[in-house]
Every structure is written in C-alpha cells, then in structure tokens.
Amino acid sequence: MNSPGFTTEQLNDYIYFNASLKNGLKFLERPILFYVLLQLMEKKKFENKQEVIQEIDRILSSCGLSCKSIIIDARKLVKDKANLIIHSDINYFAKISQTIGSNLDRISRAENIDSGFNFFLKFIKHLDLPLLEMESGFEILLPRDGNILAEVNYPQETKAILLLKNWVDQYDDACIF
C-alpha cells in the first residue's frame, strides 16, 4: 500500500535513507555526521575560513561543543593511538609512532599561518618524514636534523612488514569457511 504522494520506490528510498541516517548517527559515522553538519549550516556563501568556523561553532554549541574542543580531542586521540604503536615489535611502526606527537605539535603551532598546498610546502621541511623508496633505493624527501626515521634500515623493515602482511593474509584465508 502506498502513502499518498509517494511511489513504492520513493517510500522505500525514504525509509532506507532515514534508517541509514539513524544508524550513522548511532555509530558516529563521520560521513553521516558531516552530512548532518552541512544540512544544519546556513545556506549562504562564506567569504573566509573564519566565517565557516563560526558557523560550525554555532551548530556545535547546541551540543556543548566547539571546533576548538573537537580539535583538542582529536589531537589527544591521535597521540593516544600513536602511544599504543610505540611498543610494536616492528621497529618501523614504533619509530613512526614516535614522530606522530612531535609532528602534530609542529603542525598545530603553525595551523593559522597559511592554508592549502602553500602551507604544506612551507611546513613539510619541519616534519619527521620517512624515506621514500625510489628506483635507486630509499631516499629522504627533505632532510631534517634529528629525524629518527632517517636512521631506519628500510630494506630490513620492509621484510618485517612483508612477513606481517603474509601472516595477515594467511589468517584471513584460514577464516574463510
């Protein structure tokens, strides 16, 4: 039986959309939260980044939140997750996790300087970055004094990561009934 004004297909789409929205909110799925945020934003052209932040703050304030509080929580979460990896048996993962907190702090100090690609180009030289595998071997993109990732034995670490990958693949194959 159809509701007045809706075809069966439209009604099914409406039910599916609302169920997806409800589940997305229940499980805190970021794309759904982003969709809701966009729907709540005033429909206008924002002239600059600060206007967008003010509008998001207006919406978040109804939940007792702000952009700043979310960014602080997100940074804490990233650092907490990195601290879990510090004790990895795979040296490369442990080394990468040691750089996450300091890189995040460096980015946080400079986040209002510029935006977009220009920001990235100006700032990348201050980050601890891993070597890149090139045809000629492993090379550093931009050398920085004190970068603990420059000391990693990449060929050896690549072998350890491949062993882990193979173990995961074998485990995955074993779990198929």
HELIX and SHEET records of a PDB file:
HELIX    1   1 THR A    8  LYS A   26  1                                  19    
HELIX    2   2 ARG A   30  LEU A   40  1                                  11    
HELIX    3   3 LYS A   49  SER A   61  1                                  13    
HELIX    4   4 CYS A   67  ILE A   85  1                                  19    
HELIX    5   5 ASN A   91  ARG A  109  1                                  19    
HELIX    6   6 GLY A  116  PHE A  123  1                                   8    
HELIX    7   7 ILE A  124  HIS A  126  5                                   3    
HELIX    8   8 ILE A  148  GLU A  151  5                                   4    
HELIX    9   9 TYR A  154  ALA A  174  1                                  21    
SHEET    1   A 2 LEU A 132  MET A 134  0                                        
SHEET    2   A 2 GLY A 137  GLU A 139 -1                                        
END                                                                             
